[in-house]
């Protein structure tokens, strides 16, 4: 059996070689007959295909399927010439009719897909030829197109009935395949074509059902995940609320305890003051008791003087602190006034620099040739009228180098100065826009319900903090 299978493979390869040879002969010019007659090659091809069909009948199922799916057999089905295609389709039809269900299912789907691509293209070409049978640009004749269509659909029907993967691949690859089958069945009746049409239609319904199931599965999964997230959020929210309740309880307890401790410490301090006052009065009473009666008024007057001195010292200290605080407040007001004056001056400078006259003043001047000649003449006249100090060569070279260095520094600093002025202008403009924004800010009293998006464009805590800072800035501006 192995030798027979090898011989069949050789025959299939020979068919492929004869097909290539015949096509090459057709492509050559009519004057060049060096490779022989194409008719002889076609006769040999058809005769060998008929013999292959007879030999196939004597083999078992696995050998027939391996011959059908051989690379050379699939390659032979790629041609579009009817004289080459019909013999090879006849062999394929014989193989598929004798093949059993388990023999077809045991083969790889990838091999069937390559063969199905070639057969589907031939089906669509045949339907196109039948639709344009009265035209001059017909690829097949009417009989050839019908024969090729029926044999191709017979092979495809045998494959698609036992391998749904190939049917799905055909539907995905060729969108018009079902339409071509329907167009043929409207004019002709063929059992294999009808079965193939029903198989394709049934598989399309299965695909649509699978898509619906897939969409339903995705919807169920999304709904379940949403439910899970809602449950997690609910648990998290309840946990945060419980945590906040516990934190507030602990904070209230701590504040209560701290307030209680504060009251106790305040009571102790007052008690200590009373105790000290009592001790002081007892000492004073003992001193007065020891003093003779004639000296009591003198002692009381001395106590008054000492009390006055203490009161004066305390008042001077308080007055000094008050003056320092007033001086600090006055310095703050002066600094703020200086900042406002500086900002106004800078604003005026920026506006002044934007005028044409100032721009001309800052622009780089180009000296014309006539002006250069006049300046040169003026310099020569001045040099003639004024005596010029003439030193030695070394001193002149030194002065020349010094002047060149100073001129180089001056030229190099021009750009830096302009850049500094430009930066100053930018900072001044920024300060101006900031001050105008703060001065024209709407107060909270002007809030309307329709302006909710303007006042609440940020989260509530961030917006509240921003409003507090804004009101504080407005209060600082009212100096």
Residue, then its C-alpha position, 0 to 999 in steps of 0.5 A: x500500500x505504501x508503494x501505491x501511495x508513492x506512485x499516486x504522489x508521483x502521478x500528482x506531481x507529474x500532473x503539476x509539471x504538465x500543467x506548468x509546461x502547458x501554461x508556459x507554452x501558451x505564454x510563448x509567442x506563436x513563432x516559437x515552437x521549440x518546446x513542442x505542441x501545447x495540444x500534445x501536452x494537454x492530451x497527456x495531462x487529461x489522459x493522466x488525470x483519467x488514469x489517476x481517477x481509475x487508480x484512485x478507485x482501487x485505494x483505501x480511504x486514507x490514501x485517497x484523502x492524502x492524495x486529495x490534500x497533497x500540495x501538488x493537487x491543491x496547486x493544480x486546482x489554482x489554475x483558471x483554465x477550464x481544460x486544466x481544471x475540469x480533469x483535476x476537479x473530476x478526480x477530486x469529486x470521485x475522492x470526496x464521493x467515496x470518502x467517509x465521514x470519519x476520514x474527512x474529519x480526521x484530516x487537518x482543517x488547515x489543509x482543507x482551508x487551502x483547497x477551499x479557497x481555490x474552489x470558492x474562487x472557481x465557484x464565483x468565476x463560474x457564476x460570473x460567467x453564467x451571468x454574462x453568457x451573452x458577452x464577448x468577455x466570458x472567461x468560461x463557456x456556459x457548459x464549462x462554467x456549469x460543469x466547474x460549478x457543480x464539481x466544485x460545489x460537490x467537493x466543497x459540500x463534502x468538506x463543509x458537511x463534515x468540517x464546520x471550521x472550513x465553512x466558517x472560514x469560507x463565510x469570513x473570507x468570501x462575503x458574496x459566496x452565499x449570494x453566488x450560490x443563491x444566484x445559481x440555484x435560481x436558474x439551475x437545480x443541483x443537489x450538492x449546490x443546494x446542500x452546500x447553500x443550506x450548510x452555509x446558511x445554517x453555519x451563518x445562523x450559528x455564527x449569529x447565535x454565537x455572536x448573540x451569546x457572546x454579547x449576552x455573556x459580555x453583558x452578564x459579565x459587565x453587570x456582575x462586575x458592576x454589582x461586585x464593584x457596588x458591593x465593594x464600594x458599599x462596604x468601603x463607604x460603611x467602613x469609612x463612615x465607621x472609621x470617621x465615627x470612631x475618630x470623632x468619638x476619640x477626638x471628642x473624648x480627648x477634647x473633653x479630657x483636655x478641657x477638664x485638665x485645663x479647668x483643673x490646672x486653672x483652679x490649681x493656679x488660682x489656689x496657688x495665687x490665693x495661697x501666696x497672697x495669704x502668705x504675703x498678707x501674713x508677712x505684711x501683718x507681722x512686719x506692721x505688728x513689729x513696727x512702732x505706732x509712730x512709724x506705721x504711716x511712714x511704712x504705708x507711704x513707702x509701700x505706696x511708693x514701691x507700688x507706684x514704681x512697679x506700676x510705672x515699670x509695668x506700664x513702660x514695658x507695655x507701652x514699649x511693646x505697643x510701640x513696637x507692634x505699631x512700628x511693625x504694622x507701620x512697616x508692613x503698610x509702607x512695604x505694601x505701599x512700596x510694592x503697589x507703587x513699584x507695580x504701577x511704575x513697572x506697568x507704566x514702563x511696560x506700556x511705555x516700552x510698547x509705544x513706537x517711539x520707545x521701540x525706535x529708541x531701543x531698536x538697533x541703529x544702523x549708521x549709513x555711509x554718509x553718516x560714517x563719513x561725516x563722523x570720520x571728518x568730525x573726528x579728524x577735525x577734533x583731532x587737529x584742533x586738540x592735541x593728542x597725547x602720543x606715547x610709545x608703542x608698548x603703551x599704545x598697544x596696551x591702551x588699544x587692547x584695553x579699549x578693544x576689551x572694553x568695547x567687546x564687553x559693552x557689545x556682549x552686554x547689550x543682548x544681556x541688558x535687552x534680555x533683562x529688560x524683556x524679562x522685567x517687562x514679562x514679570x511686570x505684565x504678569x504682576x499686572x494681570x494678577x493684580x487686575x484679576x484679584x481686584x476684579x474678582x467677584x465676591x461671594x455675595x454676588x453668587x447666583x444659582x446659575x453660576x454653580x459651575x463657575x464657583x464649584x468647578x473644583x472639588x468642594x474642599x479645594x474650592x472652599x480653600x481657594x475661596x478662603x485664600x481669595x478673601x484673605x488676599x482681598x483683605x490684605x489688599x485693603x491697606 
